[in-house]
Amino acid sequence: MRQPPFRLEPVLRLRRSEERAASLAAAAAARDAAAAAERAEQDAAALTARTVPRSASGAAFVAAMVASATAAADVSEARALARARSEQAEAVRARWTAAAQRTKGLERLRERHLDAVRAAAEAAEVRMVDDLVTGRHGARQQDGEEGTTWTD
């Protein structure tokens, strides 16, 4: 007996591909966030290691201070970028979770469909066996054969 197809199979395939795309986007966003955080920490470590020259002219001292202030602003921007990338990664991860939930719902519907098809096939088989048994019994009765019934 041919099983009836799951009517939402094309939708399920689409949802699975959306979920795969969302998982890849989430992985990429997580890598970007980790790279931005690492870059911010490297910049902060470089700023901490920075020293002011001791025997420098006033102009060299001012230049070193301006460079340090610029580096501090860069570290601040790098940390802000790392926070933004982390928040973006969370949003992408939330989209992935939503896509997975939509896929899971359709997969549950598909499982219910398959269970119903299996139950219908089993019921048809039981009916067929019952028809065979009761048909044989009826044929014996018509032929005039006496004997035990199939229920004895």
N, C-alpha and C positions, 0 to 999 in steps of 0.2 A: 504494500500500500504506500502510495506517495504521500509524503508529509506536506501539509499546507505550509507555504513559506511565511516567515515572519515578516509582516508587512512593513515594519519600521526598520528593516535591515539597512536600507540606504541611509537612513537618518543615523542609525547606530554607527555605521562606518564613518560618516561625516563627523559625528561627535568624537569618535576615537581619534581621527586625524586632528581635530581641533585640540583635543587633550594632549596629543603628542607635540603639537606646535607650541602649546602653552607651556609644556614641561621644558622644551628646549629654550623658550624665551626666559623661563624662570631660572634655568641653569646659567644662561648667559648674563642675566641681570645679577645673579648672585656672584658670578666671577667678576663682573665689573665693580660691584660694591666692595668686594674683598680687595681688588686691585687698588681702588681709590683709597680705601682705608690704609692699606700698606704704604701707598705713596704719601699720604698725609703723615704717617708715623716716621717715614724716612726723612721727610722735610723737617719735621719737628726735631728729630735727632740731629740733623745737619745744623739746624738753628742753635741747638744747645751746644754743639761743639764749636761754634763760631766764637772767635776771640778778637779783641780789639788790639791792634798793634801798640806796643808800649813806647817805642821810640819813633813816633811818627809825627809829622808836622800837623798843624791844626787842620789843614785842608784834608789830609789823609784820614785824620780822626773823624771829621765830619762825613767824609765819604764812606768810611767804615760803618758809622752809625746809620747813615741813610740806607746802606746796603742791608744792614741788620733789620731795620724797620721794614724794608721791602720784603725781606725774607720772612719776617713775622707775619706780614700781610698775606704772603703766599701760603704760609702754613695755615692761617685762618681760613683762607679760601679753599685750600685742599681739604681741611676738616669739614667745611660746609658742603663741599662737593661729595665727600664720603657719606655724610648724613643723608644728603639728597638721594644718592645712589642706593643707600640702604633702604630708604623709604620707598623708592621706586621698585626695588627688588621685592619688598613686602607686597606692594600692589600687584606686581606681576605674579607673585606666588598665590595671592588671593584669587586672581583670575584663573590660575591653573587649578586651584582647589574647586572653584565653581565649575570649571569644565569637567573635572573628574566626577563631581557629584552628578552632573547632567548625564554623563556617560554611564555611571553606575545605575542610575534610575532606569535607563533604557536596557541595560544588561539584565536588571531584575525582571523587567517586562519580558525580555526574550526568554529568560529561564522559566518564567511562568508559562509562556507559550509552549516551550518544549515539554514542560511537565504535562500540560493539557494534551498535547499531541501524543505523548507516551501513554497517558491514561486512556485516551480514546483508542489507541491501538491495542492496548491490553483488553479493554472492554470488547472491542470487535473480535479479538481472538477468543475470548471467553464465550461470546455469543456464537461464534463459529463452532467451537467445540460442543457447546450445548446443542446446537442445531444438528450436528453430526450424531451425537449420542441419542437425542430424542428422535431423530430421523430413523436410526437403526431400530430403536425400540418400536416405533410405529410400523416399520416394515415387517418386523417379526409378528406383530399383532395381526396385520393384514394377511400374512401368509398362513395364519392359523397356528403358528408355533406357540406353544405354551412353555413357560419356564419362569425363571426368576427375572424380575425386572432389574433395570440398572440401578435402582435405589435399594435393592435388597442386599 
